[in-house]
Amino acid sequence: MDVTSPAANVLHGLKMAPSHALRCCKRALNWVPVLFINLVVGWSYYAYVVELCVCNYLVIFHIFFIMFIWSYWKTIGSKPASPSKAFCLPRAEKELYEREERAETQQEILKKVAKNLPVYTRTAGGAIRYCDHCQIIKPDRCHHCSTCEMCVLKMDHHCPWVNNCVGFSNYKFFVLFLAYASFYCAVICATVIQYFIKFWTKQLPDTHAKFHILFLFFVAALFFISILSLLSYHLWLVGKNRTTIEAFRAPVFANGPDKNGFSLGFSRNVAEVFGDQGKYWLFPVFSGLGDGLSYVTRLVHIDPEQANRVLQQNGKR
């Protein structure tokens, strides 16, 4: 009979308390970038609408403002999609895997289970991709996020500005957030520049609004340049059907690395993220194709029956 002494319980509790407190502090600090963005956006709205009151452009300003905030918070609030239970090892295989110390035998266990799963990618060494933290066979394009402490389907990257993982469940929202943020900054720059020129040439009345004009133009221009470059990069990724991770490290298939392994042509690549119904493209509502668990590859044509099955699962036929 295993009896734990009260002193041991107290000591264990003391050890766990700092760890729990540090995790809570870390989670709280992760929201600082989000708070910063919201403060900047809130101030920009006040400066533009209240201080400057550029009446002729308020309608178009509010359209982009609403779409920007909507897509931004959809990116933040969308829970990252994780692998289904089908990718977990069955109980018998899991016990064998955990008892086995030889890596070769462990791989044989994983290969046996993976035969029944739509998994094509491998590690750089050609092994089945397995997450020891989540104890699952990783679906294609899935990666473990140490910040979110979970495996994320079609993970692109973990973005501190949204305090969330960008992946299968919210990648469209993230791209729209960048697009509408760019338009929002562009509208501000285009309509405030006339007041900025008057301020610079000292033709503007000496009021406290002139400081809002100065900073509003500079902040909007700075954000526009940085966001536009990031948007351009992600639009390029969409057209190539790659994630940021895959752009830096090509996915490895049975016959080796292939940076274009998931590319199915420009139109189908775009449809994979935005869907095949154009009426939903401009709105931050999920309209992408597939389930995030299985993907068609350029090499699937080797097995036509398997290709048809995966196409049907992904809703591409």
C-alpha positions in Angstrom: 0.0 0.0 0.0 1.5 3.3 -1.1 1.0 5.9 1.6 2.1 9.5 1.0 3.0 11.5 4.1 1.4 14.9 4.8 4.8 16.5 4.6 5.4 15.1 1.1 2.0 16.4 0.0 2.8 19.9 1.4 6.2 19.9 -0.4 4.6 18.8 -3.6 2.0 21.6 -3.3 4.7 24.2 -2.7 6.5 23.0 -5.8 3.4 23.2 -8.0 2.3 26.6 -6.7 5.1 28.7 -8.3 4.8 26.7 -11.6 1.0 27.4 -11.7 1.6 31.1 -10.8 4.2 31.4 -13.6 1.9 29.9 -16.2 -0.9 32.3 -15.2 1.5 35.3 -15.4 2.7 34.1 -18.8 -0.9 33.7 -20.1 -1.7 37.2 -18.9 1.4 38.7 -20.5 0.4 37.0 -23.8 -2.5 39.4 -24.0 -0.3 42.6 -23.8 0.3 42.7 -27.7 -3.5 42.3 -28.2 -4.2 45.1 -25.7 -1.6 47.3 -27.4 -3.3 46.8 -30.8 -6.7 47.6 -29.5 -5.5 50.7 -27.7 -3.9 52.0 -30.9 -7.0 51.2 -32.9 -9.2 52.8 -30.3 -7.1 56.0 -30.3 -7.1 56.1 -34.1 -10.9 55.9 -34.2 -11.1 58.8 -31.6 -8.6 60.9 -33.5 -10.2 60.4 -36.9 -13.9 60.6 -35.9 -13.9 62.9 -32.9 -10.9 65.2 -33.3 -10.7 65.5 -37.1 -14.3 64.5 -38.0 -13.5 64.0 -41.7 -17.3 63.8 -42.5 -17.0 63.1 -46.2 -15.2 59.8 -45.6 -16.9 58.6 -42.4 -19.0 55.9 -44.3 -16.1 54.2 -46.0 -14.0 54.6 -42.9 -16.5 52.8 -40.8 -17.0 50.0 -43.3 -13.3 49.1 -43.2 -13.2 49.7 -39.5 -16.0 47.3 -38.8 -14.6 44.6 -41.2 -11.1 45.1 -39.7 -12.4 44.6 -36.1 -14.6 41.7 -37.1 -11.9 39.7 -38.8 -9.4 40.6 -36.1 -11.5 39.3 -33.3 -12.6 36.2 -35.3 -8.9 35.4 -35.6 -8.4 35.8 -31.9 -11.6 34.0 -30.9 -11.3 31.0 -33.2 -10.1 28.0 -31.2 -7.3 26.2 -33.1 -8.5 23.0 -34.7 -6.8 19.9 -33.4 -6.6 16.3 -34.7 -9.5 13.9 -34.1 -9.4 10.8 -32.0 -8.8 8.7 -35.1 -5.2 9.8 -35.0 -4.7 8.6 -31.5 -3.1 5.2 -31.0 -5.5 2.4 -30.1 -5.0 1.2 -26.5 -3.1 -2.0 -27.3 -0.7 -0.2 -29.7 -0.2 2.7 -27.3 0.8 0.3 -24.5 3.2 -1.5 -26.8 4.6 1.9 -28.0 5.2 3.1 -24.4 6.8 -0.1 -23.3 9.1 -0.3 -26.3 12.5 1.3 -26.0 13.8 0.7 -29.5 13.0 3.4 -31.9 12.8 1.0 -34.9 10.1 -1.1 -33.2 8.2 2.0 -32.2 8.2 3.1 -35.8 6.8 -0.3 -36.9 3.9 0.3 -34.5 3.3 3.7 -35.9 3.4 2.5 -39.5 0.9 -0.2 -38.7 -1.6 2.4 -37.4 -0.8 5.0 -40.0 -1.8 2.6 -42.8 -5.4 3.3 -42.1 -4.9 7.1 -41.9 -4.7 9.7 -44.7 -1.1 10.6 -43.8 1.5 11.2 -46.5 4.2 13.4 -44.9 7.1 12.1 -42.9 9.9 13.5 -40.7 13.2 14.6 -42.3 14.4 11.1 -41.5 11.5 9.4 -43.2 9.7 8.4 -40.0 6.0 8.7 -39.1 5.3 12.1 -37.5 4.2 11.4 -33.9 3.7 14.0 -31.1 4.9 12.7 -27.8 3.1 15.6 -26.0 -0.3 15.0 -27.4 0.3 11.3 -28.1 -1.1 11.3 -31.6 0.0 10.6 -35.1 0.3 14.0 -36.7 -2.0 14.6 -39.7 -0.4 16.2 -42.7 0.5 19.9 -42.2 -0.2 19.5 -38.4 2.4 20.8 -35.9 2.6 21.1 -32.1 2.5 24.6 -30.8 4.5 25.0 -27.5 2.6 28.2 -26.6 -0.9 26.8 -27.1 0.3 23.4 -25.8 -1.6 21.4 -28.5 -1.3 20.1 -32.0 -2.8 22.5 -34.5 -4.2 21.4 -37.9 -2.5 23.1 -40.9 -0.5 25.3 -38.5 0.9 28.4 -40.1 2.4 30.1 -37.1 1.7 31.3 -33.6 0.9 35.1 -33.8 1.5 37.1 -30.6 -0.6 40.0 -32.0 -3.7 37.8 -31.9 -2.5 35.6 -29.0 -3.5 32.6 -31.0 -2.3 30.0 -33.4 -3.0 30.7 -37.0 -4.1 27.5 -38.8 -6.9 25.6 -40.5 -9.7 27.1 -38.4 -8.8 30.8 -38.7 -6.3 31.3 -41.5 -8.9 33.0 -43.8 -9.8 35.3 -40.9 -6.1 36.2 -40.4 -5.6 37.0 -44.1 -8.8 39.2 -44.1 -7.6 40.9 -40.9 -4.4 41.9 -42.7 -6.3 43.0 -45.8 -8.8 45.1 -43.9 -6.1 46.5 -41.6 -4.2 47.6 -44.8 -7.4 49.3 -46.2 -8.1 50.9 -42.9 -4.6 52.4 -42.7 -4.8 53.4 -46.4 -8.0 55.3 -45.9 -6.6 57.2 -42.9 -3.4 58.1 -44.8 -5.3 59.2 -48.0 -7.8 61.4 -46.1 -5.5 62.8 -43.4 -2.6 63.8 -45.7 -4.2 67.1 -46.6 -4.4 68.1 -43.0 -0.9 66.8 -42.4 0.4 69.0 -45.2 -1.4 72.0 -43.7 0.1 71.2 -40.4 3.6 70.9 -41.9 3.2 74.3 -43.7 1.7 75.8 -40.6 -1.6 76.6 -42.2 -3.6 74.6 -39.6 -5.1 76.4 -36.7 -3.2 76.0 -33.5 -5.4 73.4 -31.7 -4.6 70.2 -29.8 -6.1 68.3 -32.8 -2.9 69.0 -34.8 -1.0 66.6 -32.6 -3.5 63.9 -33.4 -3.1 64.7 -37.1 0.7 64.3 -36.9 0.8 61.0 -35.0 -2.3 59.6 -36.8 -0.6 60.0 -40.2 2.7 58.6 -39.1 1.2 55.6 -37.2 -1.2 54.8 -40.1 1.6 55.0 -42.7 4.0 52.8 -40.6 1.4 50.2 -40.0 0.3 50.3 -43.7 3.8 49.5 -44.9 4.4 46.7 -42.5 1.0 45.1 -42.8 0.9 45.4 -46.6 4.2 43.5 -46.8 2.9 40.8 -44.5 -0.3 40.6 -46.5 1.5 40.2 -49.8 3.6 37.4 -48.4 0.5 35.5 -47.1 -1.4 36.0 -50.4 1.6 34.5 -52.1 1.4 31.5 -49.7 -2.3 31.1 -50.4 -1.6 31.0 -54.2 1.1 28.4 -53.6 -0.9 26.4 -51.0 1.9 26.6 -48.4 2.0 27.5 -44.8 4.7 29.7 -43.3 6.3 26.6 -41.8 6.3 24.8 -45.2 7.8 27.9 -46.9 10.8 27.6 -44.6 10.9 23.8 -44.4 9.5 21.8 -47.4 7.1 19.0 -46.3 8.7 15.5 -46.7 6.9 12.8 -48.5 7.8 9.1 -49.0 10.0 10.0 -52.0 11.6 13.1 -50.4 10.9 16.8 -49.7 8.6 18.6 -52.1 7.9 22.3 -51.5 4.9 22.2 -53.9 3.6 18.9 -52.6 0.2 20.4 -51.7 -0.2 22.8 -54.6 -3.2 21.9 -56.9 -3.1 25.0 -59.1 -3.8 28.6 -58.3 -7.7 28.5 -58.3 -7.9 25.3 -56.2 -5.3 26.6 -53.8 -7.3 29.8 -53.2 -10.5 27.8 -52.9 -8.9 25.6 -50.2 -8.6 28.7 -47.9 -11.5 30.9 -49.1 -14.0 28.3 -50.4 -15.6 27.8 -53.8 -18.4 30.4 -53.3 -17.1 33.9 -54.0 -20.0 35.5 -52.0 -18.3 34.5 -48.8 -14.7 35.5 -49.6 -14.9 39.0 -48.2 -16.5 38.1 -44.9 -14.8 36.5 -41.9 -16.9 33.4 -41.9 -15.4 30.0 -42.3 -15.8 28.9 -46.0 -12.7 26.9 -46.6 -12.7 23.4 -48.1 -11.9 20.1 -46.3 -11.7 19.1 -42.6 -8.0 20.0 -42.0 -7.2 16.3 -41.4 -6.4 15.1 -44.9 -5.0 16.9 -48.0 -4.7 16.0 -51.6 -1.1 16.0 -52.8 0.5 16.2 -56.2 1.7 12.7 -55.8 -1.6 11.0 -55.0 -2.2 10.3 -58.7 0.0 7.2 -58.1 -3.0 5.6 -56.4 -6.2 6.9 -58.2 -8.6 5.1 -55.8 -7.0 6.7 -52.8 -7.0 10.1 -54.6 -10.7 9.9 -55.2 -11.4 8.9 -51.6 -9.4 11.8 -50.2 -11.0 14.2 -52.7 -14.4 13.2 -51.5 -13.4 13.6 -47.9 -12.1 17.1 -48.6 -15.2 18.1 -50.5 -13.3 18.7 -53.7 -15.4 16.4 -55.8 
